[in-house]
Amino acid sequence: MEILYSARTSTEYAELDARLSRLRLLRNDRAASDAAMAALRELAGRGDGYHRVPVTDALIAAAAAEQGGLAVLHKDGHFDRLAEVLAFASAPLPVE
């Protein structure tokens, strides 16, 4: 969803959607939500405000971690923080 949100035109959205449709979908169920909440709790314990990451990021990262051993490609530094408490590799995309 975050990648699609970045599309600036309907054409760009359609192109991104077509490319993303070839990727494997990950679960976003109660287990992923529980993992996201646990991660936020652990981050909150590290310092005031350290847990303040977008909820969708936390859920996506938790779902990826639940699937086991997957990297999360991103352009958002919040994933680096989430990787501190969840079992996934944070893989920042190059800045354009």
N, C-alpha and C positions, 0 to 999 in steps of 0.2 A: 504494500500500500504506500509506503513512504517513497519508493521509486516512482510509482505512478503519479503520486502527488506532485512530483517535481516537473512533470511534463508541462510545457508552456503552451502547446497547441493541441487541438484534437487529433491532428495527424501524428504528432510526436507521442501522444498518449496511446493511440492505436498501435504504433510501432513498438513501443515499450511493452504494451500488453501482450502483443504477439510473441515477443522474445521471452517474456516472463512465463508465458503459458507452457513453455517447454521445460520449465524447471519443476522439480519435485516439490509438492506441497508438504508442509510440516503441520503437525497437530497444534491446535490452539484450544486445548480443552482444560478441564479442571486441574490436571496435573501441571500443565504449563502455567496456569494462573497461580497455583500454589508455589511453584518454583520462583515465579516473578515476585511474589509477595515476600518470600524468604530472602531473596536477593536484595530487595529494597530495605528490608529489616536489617540485614547485615551491613549494607552500605550506610544506613542511618547511624549504626553503632560506631562507625569510623570517624564521624565528625558532623557537626551541625551543618545541615543542608547538603551533605555529600550524597544523599539518597535522591536528590531532586533531578531525576531523569524522566523523559517522557514515558508515560505508561505503555504506549504501543511499542516503544523500543524494548522495554523490560519484558513484555509478553513475547515479542518475536525472539529475543535472545533466549528467554527461558524455553520456548518451544524448540529452538535449535539445540540448546543444551540437552533437553530431554531426549532428542533423537540420537544424541551421542556423537561426539567427535567431529562436528561440522564447524566450518568457519563461517563467520558472518561478514559478508562484504558490505562496506558502508562508507559514507562520507560524513559521519557523525561521531564526534569524540565521546558521546555518551556510551557507545558500545565498548570502548576501551575500559571505561569505568565498570560496566557490567561484567566484562570478562574477568575482572578481579574476583568476582564472587560466583560466577557461573562457569560451567565446564564447556566453553567453546573458544575457538581461536578468533580473535578480533583481526580482521583483515581490511585496513583502510584502503579505499580506492584512491588513485592519484588525483590530485587537485587539477582541474582543467584550466 
